[in-house]
């Protein structure tokens, strides 16, 4: 175990700030064009895949008793990304739309790279922030999500995904044999409606209308509209197109991650719409060192679902007999997910092994695979 005295040191937090080193890759792509357009995805995906292979796994667990006040440096890393992301998006829109040295395809190539950062860093940080109880950090999460036009993700994630993960009610739990591309468009189509219904149900329990000002969808819409208007101000209609493109790339990366995190894993149906509690074995776990620096321990996903309020520096990893393990970190696994035959070859045998390990008593998995079991009873 890593003692609290070491966890709280700035030197322990600094590796999680490596995301800042990706910013120059976008600047080089914008100023140079051509082959430099490959730098943002190379620095984010390929480099960290190589670092994972070189540095290996970090299976040490931090002391979960480390006081909140001792985690300041980790929290600061997530706080400062909002102004960085705002400048990254809008300054790049202003520069690229007026850049005569870039062809149109190169301008969209630059914003592919911007989307890589707003997805791999911005949305991951917003995910950490939305799980906190204080209003300041939740506002940071909302503002980050507005810059990629995916504000409803907060409602869907907190009100649907976490309580109903591994059940038919959670659309984000990828089904066994469901390819990523089919999954992606399914989630894009069902996510906003699911989030709206969850907020509507919460308001109804307070005897409030879905159109009441307390519905966060009013805030989501306003923030997203401001984000869109700023794109037009800084870059005109081309700026707006580039802004939409980076948002799409960011969302694509988010849903790739969601797909990997729970593929094929289901909670046992106990009858009458009741499901077993969430446990570490309901999420794929990965403790690859370098990619967990980039993704602020998101890959320790088994513990995140088991203890959702636990801040990222304190997330625990688990041995193989307590949680299913991914063979590689997310940079490699998300690439595999984009090639469904390869993904099934790598992961289906692991899902079957997981079923035999945790649920040997279940002999018919067809209802789980098809998602036809009853939705969880909501109390």
Secondary structure as GFF3:
##gff-version 3
##sequence-region A 1 379
A	DSSP	alpha_helix	4	7	.	.	.	ID=ss1
A	DSSP	alpha_helix	10	14	.	.	.	ID=ss2
A	DSSP	three_ten_helix	15	22	.	.	.	ID=ss3
A	DSSP	alpha_helix	23	32	.	.	.	ID=ss4
A	DSSP	three_ten_helix	34	38	.	.	.	ID=ss5
A	DSSP	alpha_helix	39	41	.	.	.	ID=ss6
A	DSSP	pi_helix	42	46	.	.	.	ID=ss7
A	DSSP	alpha_helix	47	55	.	.	.	ID=ss8
A	DSSP	three_ten_helix	68	71	.	.	.	ID=ss9
A	DSSP	alpha_helix	72	79	.	.	.	ID=ss10
A	DSSP	alpha_helix	81	97	.	.	.	ID=ss11
A	DSSP	alpha_helix	104	117	.	.	.	ID=ss12
A	DSSP	pi_helix	118	123	.	.	.	ID=ss13
A	DSSP	alpha_helix	124	130	.	.	.	ID=ss14
A	DSSP	alpha_helix	135	146	.	.	.	ID=ss15
A	DSSP	alpha_helix	153	156	.	.	.	ID=ss16
A	DSSP	pi_helix	157	161	.	.	.	ID=ss17
A	DSSP	alpha_helix	162	164	.	.	.	ID=ss18
A	DSSP	alpha_helix	180	205	.	.	.	ID=ss19
A	DSSP	alpha_helix	216	262	.	.	.	ID=ss20
A	DSSP	beta_strand	269	271	.	.	.	ID=ss21
A	DSSP	beta_strand	274	275	.	.	.	ID=ss22
A	DSSP	three_ten_helix	280	282	.	.	.	ID=ss23
A	DSSP	alpha_helix	289	294	.	.	.	ID=ss24
A	DSSP	alpha_helix	301	306	.	.	.	ID=ss25
A	DSSP	three_ten_helix	312	314	.	.	.	ID=ss26
A	DSSP	alpha_helix	330	337	.	.	.	ID=ss27
A	DSSP	alpha_helix	340	358	.	.	.	ID=ss28
A	DSSP	alpha_helix	366	370	.	.	.	ID=ss29
###
